[in-house]
Amino acid sequence: MKHLLLIAALPLCLAAPVTAQEEEEPVTPASIVAASSPDEWVEIAPEDILIMRLADDGSEAPRDVVIQLMPPPFSQPWVQNIRTLARARWWDGTSVYRVVDNWVTQWGDVSEEKALPEGVVSPVAGYETSKDLFGDLPDVGTADTTQESWIQSMRPTLRLGIQFGLDPYALRRSIWKGWPFAGTHFGDDSLVWPIHCYGHVGVARDLETTGTGSELYAVIGHAPRQLDRNIAVVGRVIEGMEHLSTMKRGTGDAGVYESREEDTPIEWVRLATDVEESEHWRYEYLSTDSDSFAAYVESRANRNDAFYTVPAGGVDICNVQVPIRWIDPEGDS
Amino acid sequence: MKHLLLIAALPLCLAAPVTAQEEEEPVTPASIVAASSPDEWVEIAPEDILIMRLADDGSEAPRDVVIQLMPPPFSQPWVQNIRTLARARWWDGTSVYRVVDNWVTQWGDVSEEKALPEGVVSPVAGYETSKDLFGDLPDVGTADTTQESWIQSMRPTLRLGIQFGLDPYALRRSIWKGWPFAGTHFGDDSLVWPIHCYGHVGVARDLETTGTGSELYAVIGHAPRQLDRNIAVVGRVIEGMEHLSTMKRGTGDAGVYESREEDTPIEWVRLATDVEESEHWRYEYLSTDSDSFAAYVESRANRNDAFYTVPAGGVDICNVQVPIRWIDPEGDS
């Protein structure tokens, strides 16, 4: 396999057991996650797990897309709408109707004629929260950014408020309770917001409203951070992303499929709490307060295994995918 | 179409003529490109255009992937290898054999047994050039980054050396002769290098060498900037990217297809100068020294059309796709 980009082995290794051999190999993000202890993992609340089953396309296994919904304090009015829509089985029989390369895959009711459940309205809400999640972080905004100390400043620090170096879209960015977010201002003036990364799910909207959550999209390309604070980010795909990212690109206006025959029908969408065998839909993430996560970020920002000759010295927050894994009901996670 | 993300209309509008109606609409990156003058466009050298035709999959049109090769001073030893490999028809009959979601699609000789043309060896070369392309740009590294002036500093400035705000991977980044690059140090100590963005093409390599260019990959997810300066970036896909990004993801080790039956055969790879009807393979890019490009970047960084309520005030260099369009041999570009 001499010609492979070795880092790409990461996703394959996430749930691999640690062996003596692996412990002797260079430290990588994958090896750090593999060596983490079970008590560093946090189960995702079942009411935050949304499952979308796509129509059978003849493949051997069902095409299930599993989405983790955004926890408080972010985007909750839309998240509540999404739970209501799922419980009303509103998406059943709708479709994936729009796919734009390096942009988004979008689904819902392309006819725009399907009545919404009672109470599902476009929230009158902002996309930011004034909660100061940054605590007493070092002030990136006034850091001495002459090269040497700037390179140092790009090195992630421990625990809540890990610094991901400098960012064109926000003064501050961090990962908190398993989610990346960005912010500006400081202390009492702090504003923070969830961000658009690959696989993140947002609420399509028109020019007049914030959208209800009935029409959703997943990012299938480079993070469109210019949408941050302009659209509600309500979740992220944690399993089955390839079902959305490999779909035929649309050739109609703005990437909408030209005919409904091109759509991918949605069989059903449910919360994990509302499906049979709920125990099969449990996931956990590596606590972003854990020592292993801090080491994982440090390794992401400073790859020093054999493949890398020049460690970056920093990392884009969207290149720090929080490790998430399925919980085997048989207890072998 | 009320639920669409309007910015996504950009790729569809690139070659649209300017109408009086459009001129009255809000300024967007698309409207700026549409309003550019013909003399602001620069033809890509035909010897820098590489065409890869994938085997017929029953679709109506041939699946052609068009790659623009990296111009000097970047990555030239590998680019020369790639021209030699194409002229030797080395890739004909090889395949696309590896696809990893949010990572890369990779092609070449999966058997690793095919002899290389004479003279195609792994270059002993670095990935940086010491050419100071930044000229006398403002020194981002020591900018006053207290919030207000920092927001200002994120606004792109004109011409060569547009600033894309702050970047976790490099002190400096710019777009020059149609290509994004990054750099560090200043003046006589300047080092600059090409970067990994969505659609960019790099040279797969092993741990011991820099690779020859026979095994290539295209980025199909969020820019893996940690690979910058660790792998040779040799080009970018300028047409047909969807053929690579929609391929079934591999389930074998590191995303290699488990069986060769899953591979996508490559029918042929040629330089535009070596195919019949070369006049059908001409492309041009919006000069990155032009007024329209400066306005395009400014608009990318500060969207103020109706869809946007909060302009970002900055833009990731990988979110500033240089406008590239096909030249119609009939003269109607």
Interface residues (C-beta under 8 A of the other chain):
Chain A: M1 K2 H3 L4 L5 L6 I7 A8 A9 P11 L12 R98 V100 D101 N102 W103 V104 Q106 G108 E112 Y127 V140 G141 T142 A143 T145 T146 Q147 W150 M154 F164 G165 L166 D167 P168 Y169 L171 T184 H185 C197 Y198 G199 A204 R205 D206 L207 G211 E215 Y217 I220 G221 H222 A223 P224 R225 Q226 L227 D228 R229 N230 I231 M241 E242 S245 T246 M247 K248 R249 D253 A254 G255 V256 R300 A301 R303 A306 F307 Y308 T309 V310 A312 G313 G314 V315 D316 C318 N319
Chain B: M1 K2 H3 L4 L5 L6 I7 A8 A9 P11 L12 R98 V100 D101 N102 W103 V104 Q106 G108 E112 Y127 V140 G141 T142 A143 T145 T146 Q147 W150 M154 F164 G165 L166 D167 P168 Y169 L171 T184 H185 C197 Y198 G199 A204 R205 D206 L207 G211 E215 Y217 I220 G221 H222 A223 P224 R225 Q226 L227 D228 R229 N230 I231 M241 E242 S245 T246 M247 K248 R249 D253 A254 G255 V256 R300 A301 R303 A306 F307 Y308 T309 V310 A312 G313 G314 V315 D316 C318 N319
